């Protein structure tokens, strides 16, 4: 049954249950779909700028964690199940359970910011700037780096951990403000990791700054215009606060943290 989990005047957020199939296996999952009354301009770290009717986040079933990245039709399957054309949606995916979604809202004056976050950091938390990467991409093909040399990536068991953040505001952001919001969101996410003392998976002596696969979607609104979303502005403040709250909430639920 489709669950209406959040509503505002001109949009609503739904959890849509459905199945996906790989190698004749079928698993149940859920996709978060946020539907807007009017198309909105969004900035996705997966797809760049896009004007869409929907944004979403799909939960990859645990048995498919080591299979889904080998199948280009996985996203098409999800879109078919939820009945949305690819051009009409900015979609993320995660290994986190969609029932562990965390939502946080902050307001100031006539502006609001709402963050929808799924997060898991057990398996690929990383401290960027201090760790070496294992992979390199060339012409959309991924290679593993072994002793400084490139080898073709082999199929291997994957353990997925990701922080996906969808940030919606009623502010009419310029493209620059949308891009700057990604910095604000990332800093707030790292703040949450530090507060929870999340450690790097490969280097547990280090405090993680995130995971290696985090993604963000920023959704602008139709209210008063703004061209800056940095930390010295109230808009930047409310973006950061709702993101931090939602990241902490999602990590506690997904990774069963005790604080």
VOGU-3710 file (C-alpha; in Angstrom, 3 decimals, decimal comma):
1> xxxxxxxxxx> 0,000/0,000/0,000  1,316/3,453/-0,917  2,054/5,493/2,208  1,711/9,275/2,273  4,467/10,285/4,698  4,668/14,080/4,315  2,677/16,816/2,612  3,032/20,517/1,935  0,763/22,856/-0,029  2,317/22,076/-3,405
11> xxxxxxxxxx> 3,999/18,689/-2,962  3,721/15,369/-1,188  6,109/12,568/-0,238  5,142/8,925/-0,735  6,686/5,557/0,073  5,806/3,186/-2,748  6,241/-0,570/-2,138  7,113/-2,718/-5,150  9,305/-5,584/-6,315  12,494/-5,781/-8,365
21> xxxxxxxxxx> 13,934/-8,806/-10,149  17,508/-9,881/-10,909  18,562/-13,314/-12,209  15,055/-14,706/-11,728  15,061/-13,586/-8,105  12,363/-11,234/-6,867  12,640/-9,016/-3,808  10,319/-6,516/-2,172  11,501/-2,960/-1,679  10,276/0,624/-1,347
31> xxxxxxxxxx> 10,957/3,842/-3,211  10,526/7,314/-1,773  8,796/9,496/-4,364  8,247/13,214/-3,820  5,686/14,602/-6,262  5,404/18,317/-7,045  2,303/20,082/-8,328  4,511/22,048/-10,740  7,823/21,011/-12,271  10,800/22,140/-10,212
41> xxxxxxxxxx> 14,428/22,791/-11,059  16,712/20,494/-9,094  20,435/19,880/-8,792  21,427/16,240/-8,371  24,957/15,026/-7,718  24,074/12,076/-9,981  22,502/13,887/-12,923  23,312/17,577/-12,617  20,631/20,212/-13,206  17,241/18,921/-14,254
51> xxxxxxxxxx> 13,636/20,154/-14,326  11,356/17,438/-12,996  7,953/16,551/-11,609  9,412/14,101/-9,071  12,492/13,358/-6,999  13,078/10,002/-5,368  15,264/7,526/-3,508  15,124/3,765/-4,043  16,118/1,163/-1,459  18,159/-1,664/-3,001
61> xxxxxxxxxx> 17,178/-5,004/-1,391  19,977/-6,559/0,677  20,217/-9,770/-1,447  20,903/-7,570/-4,493  23,719/-5,501/-2,982  26,340/-7,479/-4,914  24,271/-7,745/-8,108  22,502/-4,503/-8,857  25,567/-2,604/-10,072  26,032/-5,198/-12,828
71> xxxxxxxxxx> 22,594/-4,512/-14,295  21,871/-1,339/-16,191  18,181/-2,117/-16,282  17,783/-1,926/-12,491  16,835/1,760/-12,517  14,525/1,174/-15,479  12,836/-1,597/-13,502  12,292/0,728/-10,559  10,880/3,451/-12,804  8,556/0,963/-14,465
81> xxxxxxxxxx> 7,319/-0,265/-11,079  6,596/3,244/-9,797  5,142/4,378/-13,128  7,418/7,355/-13,794  9,410/8,260/-16,911  13,145/8,786/-16,397  13,024/12,319/-17,813  10,463/13,329/-15,179  12,422/12,320/-12,068  15,774/12,793/-10,351
91> xxxxxxxxxx> 16,346/9,444/-8,651  18,892/8,198/-6,109  19,445/4,686/-4,773  20,694/3,334/-1,465  21,350/0,139/0,433  19,532/1,597/3,441  16,043/0,462/4,345  13,507/3,102/3,310  11,665/2,538/6,580  14,728/4,065/8,269
101> xxxxxxxxxx> 14,201/7,342/6,432  14,561/10,431/8,628  12,818/13,740/7,928  13,648/17,092/9,514  12,257/20,576/8,922  13,578/24,015/9,867  11,988/27,422/9,277  12,896/31,083/9,512  10,707/33,996/8,468  8,898/32,813/5,315
111> xxxxxxxxxx> 11,512/30,226/4,333  11,574/26,517/5,080  14,048/23,723/4,430  13,139/20,043/4,707  15,609/17,162/4,482  14,691/13,582/3,588  17,669/11,392/4,472  18,597/7,734/4,329  21,974/6,834/5,789  24,141/3,839/6,525
121> xxxxxxxxxx> 27,832/3,970/7,404  28,747/0,488/8,633  30,472/-0,724/5,501  32,089/2,140/3,581  32,556/5,109/5,894  35,569/7,148/4,819  37,587/10,173/5,882  38,179/12,093/2,681  41,553/13,765/2,446  43,294/11,095/4,523
131> xxxxxxxxxx> 42,519/7,831/2,705  43,530/6,312/-0,607  40,852/5,296/-3,101  40,551/1,799/-4,559  39,010/2,586/-7,944  39,352/4,845/-10,972  36,869/5,508/-13,763  37,833/6,050/-17,401  35,213/6,585/-20,086  32,584/5,248/-17,668
141> xxxxxxxxxx> 34,470/2,002/-17,095  35,671/1,259/-13,569  39,083/-0,207/-12,770  40,512/-1,333/-9,452  43,870/0,075/-8,374  46,157/-2,746/-7,203  49,723/-1,866/-6,202  49,483/1,297/-8,255  48,301/-0,532/-11,376  44,867/-0,658/-12,982
151> xxxxxxxxxx> 43,061/-3,967/-13,304  39,552/-4,606/-14,540  37,089/-4,603/-11,713  35,855/-8,111/-11,028  32,444/-8,987/-9,733  32,723/-9,047/-5,969  30,541/-9,037/-2,911  29,577/-5,454/-2,173  28,454/-4,006/1,114  26,644/-0,784/0,492
161> xxxxxxxxxx> 26,593/2,225/2,752  25,370/5,593/1,556  24,028/8,900/2,795  21,351/10,194/0,437  19,927/13,624/1,190  17,024/15,270/-0,616  16,762/18,914/0,434  13,604/20,835/-0,469  13,151/24,553/0,086  10,492/27,058/-0,887
171> xxxxxxxxxx> 13,211/29,629/-1,646  13,685/30,431/-5,328  17,402/29,654/-5,461  19,722/30,708/-8,245  21,841/27,973/-9,804  24,783/29,258/-7,782  22,786/29,087/-4,552  21,767/25,513/-5,362  25,402/24,579/-5,945  26,477/26,376/-2,753
181> xxxxxxxxxx> 23,787/24,482/-0,842  25,664/21,258/-1,614  28,643/22,599/0,365  26,364/23,582/3,253  24,653/20,177/3,189  27,980/18,320/3,065  29,396/20,287/5,990  26,253/19,548/8,017  26,487/15,843/7,149  30,111/15,764/8,304
191> xxxxxxxxxx> 29,064/17,573/11,492  26,587/14,742/12,120  29,268/12,082/11,545  31,572/13,847/13,989  28,872/14,211/16,630  28,076/10,493/16,403  31,809/9,665/16,292  31,414/7,526/13,167  34,748/5,906/12,314  36,265/5,120/8,934
201> xxxxxxxxxx> 35,637/1,521/7,902  39,186/0,891/6,672  40,896/3,156/9,209  38,919/3,028/12,460  41,434/5,321/14,120  40,016/8,113/11,920  36,667/9,887/12,267  34,709/9,562/9,018  33,497/12,530/6,995  30,861/10,495/5,140
211> xxxxxxxxxx> 30,732/7,404/2,954  32,254/6,889/-0,470  28,915/6,946/-2,283  26,939/9,843/-0,783  24,531/11,804/-2,982  22,439/14,949/-2,712  19,461/16,453/-4,508  18,660/20,136/-3,955  15,138/21,224/-4,914  14,354/24,925/-5,321
221> xxxxxxxxxx> 10,960/26,497/-4,745  8,864/29,406/-5,988  9,154/31,806/-3,056  11,411/34,806/-2,541  14,659/34,668/-4,509  18,032/33,904/-2,927  21,493/33,671/-4,441  23,515/32,534/-1,415  23,069/29,584/0,929  26,277/29,729/2,939
231> xxxxxxxxxx> 26,540/29,433/6,694  26,346/33,163/7,430  22,787/33,326/6,066  19,620/32,176/7,824  18,762/30,091/4,770  22,113/28,318/5,035  21,527/27,868/8,755  18,150/26,185/8,384  19,434/23,984/5,554  22,348/22,833/7,700
241> xxxxxxxxxx> 20,248/22,265/10,816  17,606/20,124/9,129  20,279/18,119/7,299  22,246/17,456/10,486  19,123/16,342/12,357  18,010/14,048/9,559  21,459/12,485/9,037  21,775/11,751/12,755  18,274/10,296/12,851  18,818/8,127/9,780
251> xxxxxxxxx> 22,183/6,776/10,987  20,764/5,918/14,407  17,880/4,007/12,825  19,773/2,242/10,024  22,936/1,328/11,934  21,122/0,821/15,254  23,421/3,231/17,052  23,152/3,655/20,798  23,843/7,204/21,946
//
